[in-house]
Amino acid sequence: MGAALRERRERAGLTQARLAASAGVSRAFVIDLERGRRPRAELNRVLAVVRALQVAIALVDADTRDTADILDELLGDR
């Protein structure tokens, strides 16, 4: 998620400081979030960053297949 947020921030032409100010969080939080250093970040702070970027988080069903099945499908071995 951090890489996706960084890509969106850069695409929007925002600095980390500007995004942090817009979201009401610290620049350090944005930096850590982008680098994946906040695995237990408070949801409300993460959502503040998401809202400031004017993007959304989508929930999707988990893929419960094992790795071998996924590789078989991708490689056309079925």
C-alpha positions as CSV (number, residue, x, y, z in Angstrom):
1,M,0.0,0.0,0.0
2,G,2.9,2.4,0.8
3,A,4.2,2.3,-2.8
4,A,0.7,2.9,-4.2
5,L,0.3,5.9,-1.9
6,R,3.7,7.3,-2.8
7,E,2.9,6.9,-6.5
8,R,-0.5,8.7,-6.1
9,R,1.2,11.5,-4.1
10,E,3.8,12.0,-6.7
11,R,1.3,11.9,-9.5
12,A,-0.7,14.6,-7.7
13,G,2.5,16.7,-7.4
14,L,2.4,16.8,-3.7
15,T,5.4,16.7,-1.3
16,Q,5.3,14.5,1.7
17,A,5.0,17.6,3.9
18,R,2.1,19.0,1.9
19,L,0.3,15.7,2.0
20,A,0.9,15.4,5.7
21,A,-0.5,18.9,6.3
22,S,-3.5,18.2,4.2
23,A,-4.2,14.9,6.0
24,G,-3.5,16.3,9.5
25,V,-0.7,13.9,10.2
26,S,3.1,14.3,10.6
27,R,5.5,14.1,7.7
28,A,7.2,11.3,9.5
29,F,4.0,9.3,9.5
30,V,3.7,9.8,5.7
31,I,7.3,8.7,5.2
32,D,6.9,5.6,7.3
33,L,3.6,4.7,5.7
34,E,5.1,5.0,2.2
35,R,8.0,2.8,3.3
36,G,5.9,0.2,4.9
37,R,7.1,0.9,8.3
38,R,3.7,1.3,9.8
39,P,2.2,-2.2,9.8
40,R,0.0,-1.3,12.7
41,A,-0.8,2.3,11.8
42,E,-4.1,3.7,13.2
43,L,-6.8,3.2,10.6
44,N,-8.1,6.8,11.0
45,R,-4.7,8.2,10.2
46,V,-4.3,6.0,7.2
47,L,-7.7,7.0,6.0
48,A,-6.9,10.7,6.5
49,V,-3.9,10.2,4.1
50,V,-6.1,8.3,1.6
51,R,-8.8,11.0,1.7
52,A,-6.2,13.8,1.2
53,L,-5.1,12.0,-1.9
54,Q,-8.7,11.7,-3.1
55,V,-8.4,8.0,-3.6
56,A,-10.2,5.0,-2.0
57,I,-9.3,1.7,-0.5
58,A,-11.2,-1.3,-2.0
59,L,-11.9,-4.5,-0.2
60,V,-11.7,-7.6,-2.4
61,D,-12.1,-11.3,-1.7
62,A,-8.9,-13.0,-0.7
63,D,-7.5,-15.5,-3.2
64,T,-7.4,-18.7,-1.2
65,R,-5.7,-20.8,-3.9
66,D,-2.2,-22.1,-3.1
67,T,0.9,-20.7,-4.9
68,A,1.2,-23.8,-7.2
69,D,-2.4,-23.4,-8.5
70,I,-1.8,-19.7,-9.2
71,L,1.4,-20.4,-11.1
72,D,-0.3,-23.1,-13.1
73,E,-3.0,-20.7,-14.1
74,L,-0.6,-17.9,-15.0
75,L,1.7,-20.1,-16.9
76,G,-1.1,-21.9,-18.8
77,D,-0.2,-25.3,-17.5
78,R,-3.8,-26.3,-16.9
